[in-house]
Amino acid sequence: MPHRHTRTVRCRAQISRLRELGTSLADVAAFMQEIELQQGFFTPRLDGRGIERLRFLAMQFEEMGRVKTAKADVSSPRYHQ
């Protein structure tokens, strides 16, 4: 079934992009915090600059990638032979 294989390949590529996006967002959040610390900025408790929101979103993308990878592996044709 070439169609199923193509769909699986496409799904895995999207999962990879989600993970990369999550990692990039985490990098941006770390950079923002590093700059704040270097410049002596006060970080409000309510996350005024959104650093914690970025970290949370990054974590969600990375977890989404892991969950979808597990589902894709289970639905892979090798498990249905």
N, C-alpha and C positions, 0 to 999 in steps of 0.2 A: 504494500500500500504506500505508494510514493507520497500521496497527499498527507497521510498521517505523519510520515517522516519529516516532510517540509514544515508542517505545523509544529512538531516537536523542536526542530532546529530553531524556528522563529521564536518559540516560547523561551527556549534556553538563552537566546540572544537578548531578549527583553529582560529576563531575569538578571543576566549579567549587567545590563545597563542600570537596572535598579540598584544593584549592589554598588556599582561604581558611583552612582549618584549619591547614595548614602554615605559612602566613604568621602566623597568630595564635600558634602555638607558638613561632615564631622571635621574635616580639615579647615574649612572656613570658620567654623565655630571656635576651633582651637586657636586659629590665627587672631580672630577678634579678641579673644580673651587674653592672649599674649600681648597684644597691643595695649589693651586696657591696663594690664599690669605694668607694662613698661612706662606708660604715660601717667600712671598714678590715678587713673580714672576710678571714681567710685562706682561700683556695680550695684544698682538698686536691687533690693530683695525681690522685686516683682519682675525681674528680667527685662528691664527697660529697653535693652538693645537686641533682645531676642536670641541671645546665645543659647540658652537652655532650650528654647523652642526648636532651634536648628539642630541641636543635639538629639532631641526627642524625635524629630522628623527623620534625621539620619538613621537612627536606630530602627525606626519603623520600616524604612526602605530596605535596610540590610536584613531585617527579620522577614519581610515580605519575600525577599529573594530566597532566603533559606527555606521558607515554607513551600514556595512554588517549586523550588528545585526538588524537594522531597516528593511532592505530588507528581512532578514530571517523571521522576525516576520510577515511581510505582506504576505509572501508566505507560511506561516505555514498553515496546513490543517484546523485549527479552523476558519480561515477567509473565507474558501471556502465551508463551510457547508451549 
